[in-house]
Amino acid sequence: MRYDELTEQAASALIWARETERVLFILRSDLVNDPLHWCLPGGHVERGESVLEGLYRELDEEIGRSLSNAPIIKLTTNTTEEPKFIHTNFAIGINKEFEPKLSWEHVEFKWADLSDMPRPLSWTVDMLLSNDIAAKRLKMFQNKLKKAG
């Protein structure tokens, strides 16, 4: 799906490291919306981009890696009508944790277990993690990656 002039879109990725079974969180700076909240890497999809193109570009901008060759699965798509906004959440599996190169939009990073996440969380992370279907998809994805070794 490509960007539509009347629709704002964003995409984010729950980046899961198989070796430690932890997820990458990044802390938003006080210069952006939802300041000083922990979020998942991602951001705005620009006109002419597909959701995945926008995601990979945002990952490269925010953490210094696009991860476009890593296994990926769509977890959820959340839509609001007024204003029209679509946010798509993905999970990306990697073998090992890495140290991200943060952009000016973020001031800190943390790899954490989903049972011990940093707080406060961004509303988009809260929304994703409260979705039962997303939780099932994530568990299947993790199990598949563990078996693949």
DSSP file (Angstrom, degrees, kcal/mol; ACC not computed):
  #  RESIDUE AA STRUCTURE BP1 BP2  ACC     N-H-->O    O-->H-N    N-H-->O    O-->H-N    TCO  KAPPA ALPHA  PHI   PSI    X-CA   Y-CA   Z-CA
    1    1 A M              0   0    0      0, 0.0    50,-1.0     0, 0.0     2,-0.2   0.000 360.0 360.0 360.0 133.7    0.0    0.0    0.0
    2    2 A R  B     -A   50   0A   0     48,-0.2    48,-0.2     1,-0.1    45,-0.1  -0.622 360.0 -80.3-100.9 160.4    1.3    3.4   -0.9
    3    3 A Y        -     0   0    0     46,-1.3     2,-0.4    43,-0.4    45,-0.3  -0.307  41.5-150.4 -57.8 136.5    0.9    6.8    0.8
    4    4 A D    >   -     0   0    0      3,-0.4     3,-2.0     1,-0.1    -1,-0.0  -0.929  18.2-127.0-111.5 136.7   -2.4    8.5    0.0
    5    5 A E  T 3  S+     0   0    0     -2,-0.4    -1,-0.1     1,-0.3    42,-0.0   0.790 110.1  45.8 -55.0 -30.7   -2.6   12.3    0.1
    6    6 A L  T 3  S+     0   0    0      1,-0.0     2,-0.5     2,-0.0    78,-0.3   0.491 106.0  71.0 -91.9  -3.1   -5.5   12.3    2.5
    7    7 A T    <   -     0   0    0     -3,-2.0    -3,-0.4    76,-0.1     2,-0.4  -0.950  65.9-149.8-121.2 129.6   -4.0    9.7    4.9
    8    8 A E  E     -b   85   0B   0     76,-2.0    78,-2.5    -2,-0.5     2,-0.3  -0.791  23.9-169.2 -89.7 138.3   -1.1   10.0    7.2
    9    9 A Q  E     +bC  86  45B   0     36,-0.5    36,-2.8    -2,-0.4     2,-0.3  -0.955  13.4 177.1-131.2 150.5    0.8    6.8    7.8
   10   10 A A  E     -bC  87  44B   0     76,-2.3    78,-2.4    -2,-0.3     2,-0.3  -0.963   8.0-162.6-142.8 159.6    3.5    5.6   10.1
   11   11 A A  E     -bC  88  43B   0     32,-2.3    32,-2.4    -2,-0.3     2,-0.3  -0.997   7.1-178.0-144.1 143.6    5.2    2.3   10.7
   12   12 A S  E     -bC  89  42B   0     76,-2.1    78,-2.5    -2,-0.3     2,-0.4  -0.938  14.8-138.2-139.1 163.5    7.3    0.9   13.6
   13   13 A A  E     -b   90   0B   0     28,-2.7     2,-1.0    -2,-0.3    78,-0.2  -0.981   8.9-147.0-130.9 129.3    9.2   -2.3   14.4
   14   14 A L  E     -b   91   0B   0     76,-3.1    78,-2.3    -2,-0.4     2,-0.7  -0.843  28.8-154.8 -84.8 105.7    9.4   -4.4   17.5
   15   15 A I  E     -b   92   0B   0     -2,-1.0     9,-1.7     9,-0.4     2,-0.5  -0.783  11.0-167.4 -93.8 114.4   13.0   -5.5   17.0
   16   16 A W  E     -bD  93  23B   0     76,-2.9    78,-2.6    -2,-0.7     2,-0.7  -0.893  12.9-148.1-111.1 124.6   13.6   -8.8   18.8
   17   17 A A  E  >> -bD  94  22B   0      5,-2.8     4,-2.5    -2,-0.5     5,-0.7  -0.816   4.5-157.2 -92.6 116.5   17.0  -10.3   19.4
   18   18 A R  T  45S+     0   0    0     76,-3.1    77,-0.2    -2,-0.7    -1,-0.2   0.874  87.8  59.0 -60.5 -40.1   16.9  -14.1   19.3
   19   19 A E  T  45S+     0   0    0     76,-2.4    -1,-0.2    75,-0.2    77,-0.1   0.873 125.4  16.9 -60.9 -40.2   20.1  -14.6   21.4
   20   20 A T  T  45S-     0   0    0     -3,-0.4    -1,-0.2    75,-0.2    -2,-0.2   0.548  94.4-131.0-108.6 -12.1   18.8  -12.6   24.4
   21   21 A E  T  <5 +     0   0    0     -4,-2.5    93,-0.4     1,-0.2     2,-0.3   0.825  63.0 134.3  59.2  34.8   15.0  -12.6   23.6
   22   22 A R  E   < -D   17   0B   0     -5,-0.7    -5,-2.8    91,-0.1     2,-0.3  -0.765  49.4-132.8-113.6 162.6   15.0   -8.8   24.3
   23   23 A V  E     -DE  16 112B   0     89,-3.1    89,-2.7    -2,-0.3     2,-0.5  -0.851  19.6-117.4-115.5 145.3   13.4   -6.0   22.4
   24   24 A L  E     - E   0 111B   0     -9,-1.7    -9,-0.4    -2,-0.3     2,-0.4  -0.735  32.1-178.7 -85.8 123.5   14.9   -2.6   21.4
   25   25 A F  E     - E   0 110B   0     85,-2.8    85,-2.5    -2,-0.5     2,-0.4  -0.929   8.5-159.7-115.9 145.2   13.2    0.5   22.9
   26   26 A I  E     -FE  39 109B   0     13,-2.6    13,-2.9    -2,-0.4     2,-0.6  -0.981  16.1-128.9-127.2 142.2   14.3    4.1   22.2
   27   27 A L  E     -FE  38 108B   0     81,-2.8    80,-2.4    -2,-0.4    81,-0.7  -0.776  24.0-128.4 -94.2 121.9   13.5    7.1   24.4
   28   28 A R  E     - E   0 106B   0      9,-2.5     8,-1.4    -2,-0.6    78,-0.3  -0.405  24.9-121.2 -68.0 140.5   12.0   10.1   22.5
   29   29 A S    >   -     0   0    0     76,-3.1     3,-1.0     6,-0.2     7,-0.4  -0.212  23.8-107.6 -74.3 171.5   13.8   13.4   23.0
   30   30 A D  T 3  S+     0   0    0      1,-0.2    -1,-0.1     5,-0.2     4,-0.1   0.364 112.7  71.9 -81.9   7.7   12.0   16.4   24.5
   31   31 A L  T 3  S+     0   0    0     73,-0.2     2,-0.2    74,-0.1    -1,-0.2   0.385  94.1  59.1 -98.9   1.3   12.1   18.0   21.0
   32   32 A V  S <  S-     0   0    0     -3,-1.0    -4,-0.0    73,-0.1    73,-0.0  -0.753  96.5 -76.3-126.2 169.8    9.4   15.7   19.4
   33   33 A N  S    S+     0   0    0     -2,-0.2    -1,-0.1     1,-0.2    -2,-0.1  -0.313 116.6  22.7 -61.4 151.1    5.8   14.7   20.0
   34   34 A D  S >  S-     0   0    0      1,-0.1     3,-0.8     2,-0.1    -1,-0.2   0.941  96.3-155.3  56.0  51.0    5.2   12.4   22.9
   35   35 A P  T 3   +     0   0    0      0, 0.0    -5,-0.2     0, 0.0    -6,-0.2  -0.192  62.1  10.7 -65.0 149.3    8.5   13.5   24.5
   36   36 A L  T 3  S+     0   0    0     -8,-1.4     2,-0.4    -7,-0.4    -7,-0.1   0.792  94.5 126.0  55.2  35.9   10.5   11.3   27.0
   37   37 A H    <   -     0   0    0     -3,-0.8    -9,-2.5    -8,-0.2     2,-0.3  -0.934  63.8-116.1-116.6 146.0    8.4    8.2   26.3
   38   38 A W  E     +Fg  27 121B   0     82,-3.1    84,-3.0    -2,-0.4     2,-0.3  -0.640  45.0 164.9 -81.3 135.5    9.9    4.9   25.3
   39   39 A C  E     -F   26   0B   0    -13,-2.9   -13,-2.6    -2,-0.3     3,-0.0  -0.810  38.7 -98.0-139.1 178.3    8.9    3.8   21.8
   40   40 A L        -     0   0    0     -2,-0.3   -26,-0.1   -15,-0.2   -15,-0.1  -0.790  52.8 -92.6 -97.3 147.1    9.8    1.3   19.1
   41   41 A P  S    S+     0   0    0      0, 0.0   -28,-2.7     0, 0.0     2,-0.3  -0.283  81.5  79.7 -59.8 143.7   11.9    2.5   16.2
   42   42 A G  E     +C   12   0B   0    -30,-0.3     2,-0.3    16,-0.3   -30,-0.3  -0.933  42.1 173.6 150.4-169.3    9.9    3.8   13.2
   43   43 A G  E     +C   11   0B   0    -32,-2.4   -32,-2.3    -2,-0.3    15,-0.1  -0.988  40.3   1.5 167.2-156.8    8.1    6.8   12.0
   44   44 A H  E     -C   10   0B   0     -2,-0.3     2,-0.5   -34,-0.2   -34,-0.3  -0.297  50.6-138.1 -66.8 135.4    6.2    8.7    9.2
   45   45 A V  E     -C    9   0B   0    -36,-2.8   -36,-0.5    -2,-0.1     2,-0.1  -0.855  26.5-140.1 -92.3 125.7    5.7    7.1    5.8
   46   46 A E    >   -     0   0    0     -2,-0.5     3,-2.1     4,-0.2   -43,-0.4  -0.424  29.7 -78.7 -87.0 160.1    6.3    9.7    3.1
   47   47 A R  T 3  S+     0   0    0      1,-0.3    -1,-0.1    -2,-0.1     3,-0.1  -0.284 118.7  22.6 -54.5 136.0    4.4   10.3   -0.1
   48   48 A G  T 3  S+     0   0    0      1,-0.3     2,-0.3   -45,-0.3    -1,-0.3   0.310 100.8 111.3  88.4  -9.3    5.4    7.7   -2.8
   49   49 A E    <   -     0   0    0     -3,-2.1   -46,-1.3     4,-0.0    -1,-0.3  -0.716  64.1-131.1 -96.7 147.2    6.7    5.2   -0.2
   50   50 A S  B  >  -A    2   0A   0     -2,-0.3     4,-2.5   -48,-0.2     5,-0.2  -0.460  37.3-102.6 -77.5 167.5    5.2    1.8    0.6
   51   51 A V  H  > S+     0   0    0    -50,-1.0     4,-2.4     1,-0.2     5,-0.1   0.911 124.2  47.6 -60.0 -42.4    4.8    1.1    4.3
   52   52 A L  H  > S+     0   0    0      2,-0.2     4,-2.8     1,-0.2     5,-0.2   0.891 109.6  52.2 -68.7 -38.8    7.9   -1.1    4.3
   53   53 A E  H  > S+     0   0    0      1,-0.2     4,-2.2     2,-0.2    -2,-0.2   0.932 112.4  46.6 -60.0 -44.4   10.0    1.4    2.4
   54   54 A G  H  X S+     0   0    0     -4,-2.5     4,-2.6     2,-0.2    -2,-0.2   0.901 112.0  50.9 -63.9 -41.5    9.0    4.0    5.0
   55   55 A L  H  X S+     0   0    0     -4,-2.4     4,-2.8     2,-0.2     5,-0.2   0.955 111.4  46.3 -61.0 -50.8    9.8    1.7    7.8
   56   56 A Y  H  X S+     0   0    0     -4,-2.8     4,-2.1     1,-0.2    -1,-0.2   0.882 113.3  49.7 -63.0 -38.2   13.2    0.7    6.5
   57   57 A R  H  X S+     0   0    0     -4,-2.2     4,-2.3    -5,-0.2    -1,-0.2   0.934 112.3  47.9 -63.9 -45.5   14.1    4.4    5.8
   58   58 A E  H  X S+     0   0    0     -4,-2.6     4,-3.1     2,-0.2     5,-0.3   0.891 109.6  52.5 -63.7 -40.1   13.0    5.4    9.3
   59   59 A L  H  X>S+     0   0    0     -4,-2.8     4,-2.8     1,-0.2     6,-1.0   0.927 110.1  48.6 -61.2 -43.6   15.0    2.6   10.9
   60   60 A D  H  X5S+     0   0    0     -4,-2.1     4,-1.0     4,-0.2    -2,-0.2   0.910 115.7  44.3 -62.3 -41.7   18.1    3.7    9.1
   61   61 A E  H  <5S+     0   0    0     -4,-2.3    -2,-0.2     2,-0.1    -1,-0.2   0.901 121.8  36.9 -68.4 -41.7   17.5    7.3   10.2
   62   62 A E  H  <5S+     0   0    0     -4,-3.1    41,-0.9    -5,-0.2    -2,-0.2   0.824 135.9  13.5 -86.7 -33.1   16.6    6.5   13.9
   63   63 A I  H  <5S-     0   0    0     -4,-2.8    38,-2.0    -5,-0.3    -3,-0.2   0.395  98.4-111.9-126.9   1.5   18.9    3.6   14.7
   64   64 A G  S  <<S+     0   0    0     -4,-1.0     2,-0.3    -5,-0.7    -4,-0.2   0.603  89.9  83.4  80.4  11.1   21.5    3.6   11.9
   65   65 A R        -     0   0    0     -6,-1.0    -2,-0.2     1,-0.1    -1,-0.1  -0.985  56.0-161.2-146.0 133.9   20.3    0.2   10.4
   66   66 A S        -     0   0    0     -2,-0.3    -7,-0.2    -7,-0.1    -6,-0.1   0.794  19.9-156.7 -83.9 -28.0   17.5   -0.5    8.0
   67   67 A L    >   +     0   0    0      1,-0.1     3,-1.6    -8,-0.1   -11,-0.0   0.745  38.4 149.1  58.2  26.2   17.4   -4.2    8.8
   68   68 A S  T 3   +     0   0    0      1,-0.3    -1,-0.1   -12,-0.1     4,-0.1   0.637  66.4  52.7 -68.0 -13.5   15.8   -4.8    5.4
   69   69 A N  T 3  S+     0   0    0      2,-0.1    -1,-0.3     0, 0.0    -2,-0.1   0.440  90.1  98.4 -98.7  -0.5   17.3   -8.3    5.1
   70   70 A A  S <  S-     0   0    0     -3,-1.6    24,-0.1     1,-0.1     0, 0.0  -0.525  88.4 -89.2 -86.4 153.4   16.0   -9.5    8.5
   71   71 A P        -     0   0    0      0, 0.0    22,-2.2     0, 0.0     2,-0.3  -0.338  53.0-174.8 -59.0 141.5   12.9  -11.7    8.9
   72   72 A I  E     -H   92   0B   0     20,-0.2     2,-0.3    -4,-0.1    20,-0.2  -0.986  16.6-177.2-142.6 148.3    9.8   -9.5    9.3
   73   73 A I  E     -H   91   0B   0     18,-2.1    18,-2.7    -2,-0.3     2,-0.4  -0.994  30.3-118.2-143.6 143.5    6.1  -10.0   10.0
   74   74 A K  E     +H   90   0B   0     -2,-0.3    16,-0.3    16,-0.2     3,-0.1  -0.694  28.6 179.4 -80.4 130.3    3.2   -7.6   10.3
   75   75 A L  E     -     0   0B   0     14,-3.1     2,-0.3    -2,-0.4    15,-0.2   0.875  57.6 -17.0 -96.4 -51.4    1.7   -7.6   13.8
   76   76 A T  E     -H   89   0B   0     13,-1.4    13,-2.7    58,-0.1     2,-0.4  -0.978  42.3-149.0-151.4 160.3   -1.1   -5.0   13.6
   77   77 A T  E     -H   88   0B   0     -2,-0.3     2,-0.4    11,-0.2    11,-0.2  -0.974  19.0-166.2-131.7 121.8   -2.5   -2.1   11.7
   78   78 A N  E     -H   87   0B   0      9,-3.0     9,-2.9    -2,-0.4     2,-0.4  -0.916   6.3-169.3-110.5 134.1   -4.4    0.6   13.7
   79   79 A T  E     -H   86   0B   0     -2,-0.4     2,-0.3     7,-0.2     7,-0.2  -0.972  10.7-167.6-127.4 135.7   -6.5    3.2   11.9
   80   80 A T  E   > -H   85   0B   0      5,-2.5     5,-1.9    -2,-0.4    -2,-0.0  -0.902  10.5-154.1-113.8 152.1   -8.2    6.4   13.1
   81   81 A E  T   5S+     0   0    0     -2,-0.3     3,-0.3     1,-0.2    -1,-0.1   0.854  73.1  68.0 -94.8 -39.5  -10.8    8.1   11.0
   82   82 A E  T   5S+     0   0    0      1,-0.5    -1,-0.2     2,-0.1     2,-0.1  -0.890 122.9  12.5-126.0  99.6  -10.7   11.8   12.1
   83   83 A P  T   5S-     0   0    0      0, 0.0    -1,-0.5     0, 0.0     2,-0.5   0.641 108.3-118.7 -77.0 160.6   -8.0   12.6   11.1
   84   84 A K  T   5 +     0   0    0    -78,-0.3   -76,-2.0    -3,-0.3     2,-0.4  -0.516  48.3 161.0 -68.3 117.7   -7.3    9.6    8.9
   85   85 A F  E   < -bH   8  80B   0     -5,-1.9    -5,-2.5    -2,-0.5     2,-0.5  -0.994  22.4-166.0-144.3 132.1   -4.2    8.0   10.3
   86   86 A I  E     -bH   9  79B   0    -78,-2.5   -76,-2.3    -2,-0.4     2,-0.5  -0.982   4.1-173.9-122.5 124.8   -2.8    4.5    9.8
   87   87 A H  E     -bH  10  78B   0     -9,-2.9    -9,-3.0    -2,-0.5     2,-0.5  -0.976   6.2-164.8-120.7 120.2   -0.1    3.0   12.0
   88   88 A T  E     -bH  11  77B   0    -78,-2.4   -76,-2.1    -2,-0.5     2,-0.4  -0.899   3.7-157.0-108.3 130.3    1.4   -0.4   11.1
   89   89 A N  E     -bH  12  76B   0    -13,-2.7   -14,-3.1    -2,-0.5   -13,-1.4  -0.894  13.0-178.1-108.0 133.3    3.4   -2.4   13.6
   90   90 A F  E     -bH  13  74B   0    -78,-2.5   -76,-3.1    -2,-0.4     2,-0.4  -0.810  20.8-136.6-120.1 162.8    5.9   -5.0   12.5
   91   91 A A  E     -bH  14  73B   0    -18,-2.7   -18,-2.1    -2,-0.3     2,-0.4  -0.986  17.9-167.0-116.9 136.7    8.2   -7.4   14.3
   92   92 A I  E     -bH  15  72B   0    -78,-2.3   -76,-2.9    -2,-0.4     2,-0.5  -0.987   9.2-147.5-122.7 131.6   11.8   -7.9   13.0
   93   93 A G  E     +b   16   0B   0    -22,-2.2     2,-0.3    -2,-0.4   -76,-0.2  -0.857  20.2 172.1-103.3 130.6   13.9  -10.7   14.1
   94   94 A I  E     -b   17   0B   0    -78,-2.6   -76,-3.1    -2,-0.5   -75,-0.2  -0.880  34.4-128.4-127.5 163.3   17.7  -10.4   14.4
   95   95 A N  S    S+     0   0    0     -2,-0.3   -76,-2.4   -78,-0.2     2,-0.3   0.935  85.1  18.9 -77.3 -46.8   20.3  -12.8   15.9
   96   96 A K  S    S-     0   0    0    -78,-0.2    -1,-0.2   -77,-0.1   -78,-0.1  -0.899  78.8-105.7-130.0 152.9   22.1  -10.4   18.3
   97   97 A E        -     0   0    0     -2,-0.3     2,-0.3   -80,-0.1   -81,-0.0  -0.344  38.2-168.6 -65.6 155.2   21.6   -7.1   20.0
   98   98 A F        -     0   0    0     -2,-0.0   -81,-0.0   -81,-0.0    -1,-0.0  -0.918  29.3-104.3-139.9 166.2   23.5   -4.1   18.6
   99   99 A E        -     0   0    0     -2,-0.3     2,-0.0     2,-0.0   -36,-0.0  -0.854  41.5-140.3 -95.4 111.3   24.2   -0.6   19.7
  100  100 A P        -     0   0    0      0, 0.0     2,-0.9     0, 0.0   -36,-0.2  -0.342   8.4-128.2 -71.4 151.4   22.0    1.8   17.7
  101  101 A K        -     0   0    0    -38,-2.0     2,-0.1   -41,-0.1   -36,-0.1  -0.865  36.3-145.9 -94.8 100.8   23.2    5.1   16.3
  102  102 A L        -     0   0    0     -2,-0.9   -39,-0.2   -39,-0.2   -40,-0.1  -0.377   2.4-136.7 -75.5 144.6   20.4    7.3   17.6
  103  103 A S    >   -     0   0    0    -41,-0.9     3,-1.7    -2,-0.1    -1,-0.1  -0.302  39.3 -90.0 -84.2 177.7   19.2   10.4   15.7
  104  104 A W  T 3  S+     0   0    0      1,-0.3   -73,-0.2    -2,-0.1    -1,-0.1   0.684 122.1  71.2 -62.9 -17.8   18.4   13.7   17.4
  105  105 A E  T 3  S+     0   0    0    -77,-0.1   -76,-3.1   -75,-0.1     2,-0.3   0.648 100.7  46.9 -74.5 -13.7   14.8   12.5   17.9
  106  106 A H  E <   -E   28   0B   0     -3,-1.7   -78,-0.2   -78,-0.3     3,-0.1  -0.960  54.0-172.7-134.2 148.2   16.0   10.0   20.6
  107  107 A V  E     +     0   0B   0    -80,-2.4     2,-0.3    -2,-0.3   -79,-0.1   0.523  70.0  14.8-117.2  -9.8   18.3   10.3   23.6
  108  108 A E  E     -E   27   0B   0    -81,-0.7   -81,-2.8     2,-0.0     2,-0.3  -0.990  56.0-153.0-160.2 157.1   18.7    6.8   24.9
  109  109 A F  E     -E   26   0B   0     -2,-0.3     2,-0.3   -83,-0.2   -83,-0.2  -0.948   9.3-174.6-133.3 159.2   18.1    3.1   24.0
  110  110 A K  E     -E   25   0B   0    -85,-2.5   -85,-2.8    -2,-0.3     2,-0.6  -0.946  20.3-144.9-154.3 131.7   17.5    0.0   26.0
  111  111 A W  E     +E   24   0B   0     -2,-0.3     2,-0.3   -87,-0.2   -87,-0.2  -0.872  40.0 168.0 -90.7 125.6   17.2   -3.7   25.1
  112  112 A A  E     -E   23   0B   0    -89,-2.7   -89,-3.1    -2,-0.6     2,-0.2  -0.976  39.9-109.9-143.5 152.6   14.6   -5.1   27.5
  113  113 A D    >   -     0   0    0     -2,-0.3     3,-2.0     3,-0.3   -91,-0.1  -0.519  35.9-118.9 -72.7 147.4   12.4   -8.2   28.1
  114  114 A L  T 3  S+     0   0    0    -93,-0.4     3,-0.5     1,-0.3    -1,-0.1   0.708 115.9  57.4 -64.6 -17.4    8.7   -7.6   27.4
  115  115 A S  T 3  S+     0   0    0      1,-0.2    -1,-0.3     0, 0.0    -2,-0.0   0.527 114.5  37.4 -86.9  -5.4    8.1   -8.4   31.1
  116  116 A D  S <  S+     0   0    0     -3,-2.0    -3,-0.3     2,-0.0    -1,-0.2  -0.355  81.8 164.8-141.4  55.7   10.4   -5.6   32.2
  117  117 A M        -     0   0    0     -3,-0.5    -3,-0.1    -5,-0.1     4,-0.1  -0.393  41.3-104.3 -77.5 151.0    9.9   -2.7   29.8
  118  118 A P        -     0   0    0      0, 0.0    -1,-0.1     0, 0.0   -80,-0.1  -0.368  51.8 -95.3 -68.0 155.4   11.1    0.8   30.4
  119  119 A R  S    S+     0   0    0      1,-0.1     2,-0.1     2,-0.1     3,-0.0  -0.928  90.3  37.1-129.6 153.9    8.5    3.4   31.4
  120  120 A P  S    S-     0   0    0      0, 0.0   -82,-3.1     0, 0.0     2,-0.3   0.568  76.0-157.4 -79.7 149.8    6.7    5.5   30.5
  121  121 A L  B     -g   38   0B   0    -84,-0.2   -82,-0.2    -2,-0.1    -2,-0.1  -0.633  21.4-105.7 -91.4 149.7    5.8    3.8   27.2
  122  122 A S    >>  -     0   0    0    -84,-3.0     4,-2.2    -2,-0.3     3,-0.6  -0.363  32.3-113.6 -64.7 151.9    4.5    5.6   24.1
  123  123 A W  H 3> S+     0   0    0      1,-0.2     4,-2.4     2,-0.2     5,-0.2   0.818 116.6  59.0 -60.1 -30.8    0.7    5.2   23.4
  124  124 A T  H 3> S+     0   0    0      2,-0.2     4,-2.0     1,-0.2    -1,-0.2   0.868 106.8  46.1 -68.8 -34.5    1.6    3.3   20.2
  125  125 A V  H <> S+     0   0    0     -3,-0.6     4,-2.9   -87,-0.2     5,-0.2   0.920 112.2  50.8 -71.5 -44.3    3.6    0.7   22.2
  126  126 A D  H  X S+     0   0    0     -4,-2.2     4,-1.1     1,-0.2    -2,-0.2   0.925 111.3  49.0 -55.9 -45.2    0.8    0.4   24.8
  127  127 A M  H  < S+     0   0    0     -4,-2.4     3,-0.3     1,-0.2    -1,-0.2   0.917 113.1  46.5 -62.8 -44.5   -1.7   -0.1   22.0
  128  128 A L  H >< S+     0   0    0     -4,-2.0     3,-1.6     1,-0.2    -2,-0.2   0.942 112.7  48.4 -62.3 -48.6    0.4   -2.8   20.3
  129  129 A L  H 3< S+     0   0    0     -4,-2.9    -1,-0.2     1,-0.3    -2,-0.2   0.631 106.6  56.9 -74.4 -12.0    1.2   -4.8   23.4
  130  130 A S  T 3< S+     0   0    0     -4,-1.1     2,-0.7    -3,-0.3    -1,-0.3   0.394  84.2 101.2 -94.2   3.4   -2.5   -4.8   24.5
  131  131 A N    <>  -     0   0    0     -3,-1.6     4,-2.0    -4,-0.2     5,-0.1  -0.800  58.0-160.8 -94.2 114.9   -3.5   -6.5   21.3
  132  132 A D  H  > S+     0   0    0     -2,-0.7     4,-2.0     1,-0.2    -1,-0.2   0.856  91.1  52.5 -63.7 -37.4   -4.1  -10.2   21.7
  133  133 A I  H  > S+     0   0    0      2,-0.2     4,-2.4     1,-0.2    -1,-0.2   0.917 109.3  49.6 -66.0 -42.2   -3.8  -11.0   18.0
  134  134 A A  H  > S+     0   0    0      1,-0.2     4,-2.8     2,-0.2    -2,-0.2   0.901 108.7  53.6 -61.5 -40.8   -0.5   -9.2   17.8
  135  135 A A  H  X S+     0   0    0     -4,-2.0     4,-2.2     1,-0.2    -1,-0.2   0.906 110.0  47.1 -61.6 -41.9    0.8  -11.1   20.8
  136  136 A K  H  X S+     0   0    0     -4,-2.0     4,-2.3     2,-0.2    -2,-0.2   0.914 112.9  48.6 -66.0 -43.2   -0.1  -14.4   19.1
  137  137 A R  H  X S+     0   0    0     -4,-2.4     4,-2.4     1,-0.2    -2,-0.2   0.914 111.8  49.9 -63.0 -42.2    1.6  -13.4   15.9
  138  138 A L  H  X S+     0   0    0     -4,-2.8     4,-2.8     2,-0.2    -2,-0.2   0.922 109.9  50.2 -62.9 -43.8    4.7  -12.3   17.7
  139  139 A K  H  X S+     0   0    0     -4,-2.2     4,-2.5     2,-0.2    -1,-0.2   0.916 111.6  48.1 -61.8 -43.9    4.9  -15.6   19.7
  140  140 A M  H  X S+     0   0    0     -4,-2.3     4,-2.3     2,-0.2    -1,-0.2   0.915 112.7  49.3 -61.5 -42.9    4.6  -17.6   16.4
  141  141 A F  H  X S+     0   0    0     -4,-2.4     4,-2.2     2,-0.2    -2,-0.2   0.924 111.9  47.9 -62.3 -46.5    7.3  -15.4   14.8
  142  142 A Q  H  X S+     0   0    0     -4,-2.8     4,-2.5     1,-0.2    -2,-0.2   0.920 111.6  50.0 -61.2 -45.1    9.6  -15.9   17.8
  143  143 A N  H  X S+     0   0    0     -4,-2.5     4,-2.3     1,-0.2    -1,-0.2   0.903 109.9  50.9 -61.1 -42.3    9.1  -19.6   17.8
  144  144 A K  H  X S+     0   0    0     -4,-2.3     4,-1.9     1,-0.2    -1,-0.2   0.910 111.8  47.2 -61.7 -43.0    9.8  -19.9   14.1
  145  145 A L  H  X S+     0   0    0     -4,-2.2     4,-1.2     2,-0.2    -2,-0.2   0.875 110.2  52.6 -68.2 -37.0   13.0  -17.9   14.5
  146  146 A K  H  < S+     0   0    0     -4,-2.5     3,-0.3     1,-0.2    -2,-0.2   0.921 110.5  47.8 -63.2 -43.3   14.1  -20.0   17.5
  147  147 A K  H  < S+     0   0    0     -4,-2.3    -1,-0.2     1,-0.2    -2,-0.2   0.875 107.7  55.1 -64.8 -37.2   13.6  -23.2   15.5
  148  148 A A  H  <        0   0    0     -4,-1.9    -1,-0.2    -5,-0.2    -2,-0.2   0.765 360.0 360.0 -68.3 -24.0   15.5  -21.8   12.5
  149  149 A G     <        0   0    0     -4,-1.2    -3,-0.1    -3,-0.3    -1,-0.1   0.462 360.0 360.0  68.9 360.0   18.4  -21.2   14.9
